[in-house]
């Protein structure tokens, strides 16, 4: 259930914007390097596991772009 917008800001979220931005920044800065490290570490694993680790790396770009578009559409709706 959505919370009603607050009269002062018109936003539906009660969470201030700066913690949300910080969480997004940390996720964007931390997850892609971790997936690259995982792919490097799993070079000698069996082929299916190795391929899965390698497939995670290029998927990060699409996930980051998707998250950015969702954030922008949320800002536009507020």
C-alpha atoms as an extended CHARMM CRD file, in Angstrom:
* protein
*
        78  EXT
         1         1  UNK       CA              0.0000000000        0.0000000000        0.0000000000  PROA      1               0.0000000000
         2         2  UNK       CA              1.3710000000        3.3890000000       -0.9680000000  PROA      2               0.0000000000
         3         3  UNK       CA              1.7160000000        6.0540000000        1.6210000000  PROA      3               0.0000000000
         4         4  UNK       CA             -0.0150000000        9.3270000000        0.7860000000  PROA      4               0.0000000000
         5         5  UNK       CA              2.2000000000       12.2290000000       -0.2570000000  PROA      5               0.0000000000
         6         6  UNK       CA              3.3070000000       14.5600000000        2.4930000000  PROA      6               0.0000000000
         7         7  UNK       CA              1.9250000000       18.0860000000        2.1320000000  PROA      7               0.0000000000
         8         8  UNK       CA              5.3230000000       19.7690000000        2.4210000000  PROA      8               0.0000000000
         9         9  UNK       CA              7.1710000000       17.8660000000       -0.3020000000  PROA      9               0.0000000000
        10        10  UNK       CA              4.5360000000       16.0000000000       -2.2750000000  PROA      10              0.0000000000
        11        11  UNK       CA              6.7460000000       12.8810000000       -2.0950000000  PROA      11              0.0000000000
        12        12  UNK       CA              5.2810000000        9.5120000000       -1.1890000000  PROA      12              0.0000000000
        13        13  UNK       CA              8.4050000000        8.1890000000        0.5030000000  PROA      13              0.0000000000
        14        14  UNK       CA              9.2450000000        9.0870000000        4.0660000000  PROA      14              0.0000000000
        15        15  UNK       CA             12.9060000000        8.3260000000        3.4860000000  PROA      15              0.0000000000
        16        16  UNK       CA             15.0320000000       11.4160000000        2.8230000000  PROA      16              0.0000000000
        17        17  UNK       CA             16.5980000000       11.5470000000       -0.5980000000  PROA      17              0.0000000000
        18        18  UNK       CA             20.2720000000       11.5920000000        0.4580000000  PROA      18              0.0000000000
        19        19  UNK       CA             20.2650000000        8.0830000000        2.0460000000  PROA      19              0.0000000000
        20        20  UNK       CA             18.5780000000        6.7270000000       -1.0760000000  PROA      20              0.0000000000
        21        21  UNK       CA             21.2350000000        8.2880000000       -3.2840000000  PROA      21              0.0000000000
        22        22  UNK       CA             23.9900000000        6.9690000000       -1.0310000000  PROA      22              0.0000000000
        23        23  UNK       CA             22.5590000000        3.4450000000       -1.1650000000  PROA      23              0.0000000000
        24        24  UNK       CA             22.3680000000        3.6020000000       -4.9530000000  PROA      24              0.0000000000
        25        25  UNK       CA             25.9070000000        4.9150000000       -5.2020000000  PROA      25              0.0000000000
        26        26  UNK       CA             27.2960000000        2.2050000000       -2.9500000000  PROA      26              0.0000000000
        27        27  UNK       CA             25.4310000000       -0.5250000000       -4.8170000000  PROA      27              0.0000000000
        28        28  UNK       CA             26.5840000000        0.7990000000       -8.1760000000  PROA      28              0.0000000000
        29        29  UNK       CA             30.1740000000        1.1840000000       -7.0170000000  PROA      29              0.0000000000
        30        30  UNK       CA             30.3910000000       -2.1170000000       -5.1730000000  PROA      30              0.0000000000
        31        31  UNK       CA             28.5280000000       -4.7250000000       -7.1750000000  PROA      31              0.0000000000
        32        32  UNK       CA             30.2150000000       -4.4900000000      -10.6180000000  PROA      32              0.0000000000
        33        33  UNK       CA             33.7940000000       -4.7750000000       -9.2580000000  PROA      33              0.0000000000
        34        34  UNK       CA             32.7030000000       -7.7240000000       -7.1240000000  PROA      34              0.0000000000
        35        35  UNK       CA             31.2970000000       -9.5030000000      -10.1820000000  PROA      35              0.0000000000
        36        36  UNK       CA             34.5180000000       -8.8860000000      -12.1150000000  PROA      36              0.0000000000
        37        37  UNK       CA             36.5070000000      -10.2940000000       -9.1970000000  PROA      37              0.0000000000
        38        38  UNK       CA             34.2150000000      -13.3160000000       -9.0840000000  PROA      38              0.0000000000
        39        39  UNK       CA             34.7680000000      -13.9420000000      -12.8010000000  PROA      39              0.0000000000
        40        40  UNK       CA             38.5300000000      -13.7400000000      -12.2990000000  PROA      40              0.0000000000
        41        41  UNK       CA             38.4280000000      -16.0650000000       -9.2930000000  PROA      41              0.0000000000
        42        42  UNK       CA             36.2420000000      -18.6340000000      -11.0710000000  PROA      42              0.0000000000
        43        43  UNK       CA             38.4680000000      -19.0490000000      -14.1410000000  PROA      43              0.0000000000
        44        44  UNK       CA             39.3670000000      -22.6270000000      -13.1530000000  PROA      44              0.0000000000
        45        45  UNK       CA             35.8790000000      -23.7910000000      -12.1620000000  PROA      45              0.0000000000
        46        46  UNK       CA             33.8140000000      -26.1520000000      -14.3480000000  PROA      46              0.0000000000
        47        47  UNK       CA             32.5610000000      -24.5710000000      -17.5840000000  PROA      47              0.0000000000
        48        48  UNK       CA             28.9150000000      -23.9570000000      -16.5440000000  PROA      48              0.0000000000
        49        49  UNK       CA             29.9550000000      -22.1130000000      -13.3700000000  PROA      49              0.0000000000
        50        50  UNK       CA             32.6970000000      -20.2010000000      -15.1510000000  PROA      50              0.0000000000
        51        51  UNK       CA             30.3100000000      -19.1650000000      -17.9380000000  PROA      51              0.0000000000
        52        52  UNK       CA             27.7340000000      -18.0060000000      -15.3980000000  PROA      52              0.0000000000
        53        53  UNK       CA             30.3660000000      -15.8900000000      -13.6660000000  PROA      53              0.0000000000
        54        54  UNK       CA             31.4460000000      -14.3710000000      -16.9780000000  PROA      54              0.0000000000
        55        55  UNK       CA             27.8320000000      -13.6960000000      -18.0040000000  PROA      55              0.0000000000
        56        56  UNK       CA             27.2290000000      -11.6300000000      -14.8750000000  PROA      56              0.0000000000
        57        57  UNK       CA             29.7650000000       -8.9750000000      -15.8660000000  PROA      57              0.0000000000
        58        58  UNK       CA             28.1060000000       -7.5260000000      -19.0130000000  PROA      58              0.0000000000
        59        59  UNK       CA             24.6650000000       -7.7940000000      -17.4100000000  PROA      59              0.0000000000
        60        60  UNK       CA             25.7150000000       -5.1600000000      -14.8700000000  PROA      60              0.0000000000
        61        61  UNK       CA             25.5150000000       -2.3710000000      -17.4290000000  PROA      61              0.0000000000
        62        62  UNK       CA             21.9290000000       -3.1800000000      -18.3260000000  PROA      62              0.0000000000
        63        63  UNK       CA             20.9260000000       -3.4670000000      -14.6660000000  PROA      63              0.0000000000
        64        64  UNK       CA             22.5300000000       -0.1320000000      -13.8050000000  PROA      64              0.0000000000
        65        65  UNK       CA             20.8170000000        1.5740000000      -16.7560000000  PROA      65              0.0000000000
        66        66  UNK       CA             17.4930000000        0.0060000000      -15.7830000000  PROA      66              0.0000000000
        67        67  UNK       CA             17.8440000000        1.1880000000      -12.1690000000  PROA      67              0.0000000000
        68        68  UNK       CA             18.7230000000        4.6810000000      -13.3740000000  PROA      68              0.0000000000
        69        69  UNK       CA             15.6660000000        4.8330000000      -15.6200000000  PROA      69              0.0000000000
        70        70  UNK       CA             13.4260000000        3.6850000000      -12.7580000000  PROA      70              0.0000000000
        71        71  UNK       CA             14.9160000000        6.3580000000      -10.4800000000  PROA      71              0.0000000000
        72        72  UNK       CA             14.3800000000        9.0570000000      -13.0920000000  PROA      72              0.0000000000
        73        73  UNK       CA             10.7940000000        7.9910000000      -13.7760000000  PROA      73              0.0000000000
        74        74  UNK       CA             10.1350000000        8.0330000000      -10.0250000000  PROA      74              0.0000000000
        75        75  UNK       CA             11.5370000000       11.5570000000       -9.7560000000  PROA      75              0.0000000000
        76        76  UNK       CA              9.4010000000       12.6940000000      -12.6960000000  PROA      76              0.0000000000
        77        77  UNK       CA              6.2610000000       11.2380000000      -11.1100000000  PROA      77              0.0000000000
        78        78  UNK       CA              6.8250000000       13.0650000000       -7.8320000000  PROA      78              0.0000000000
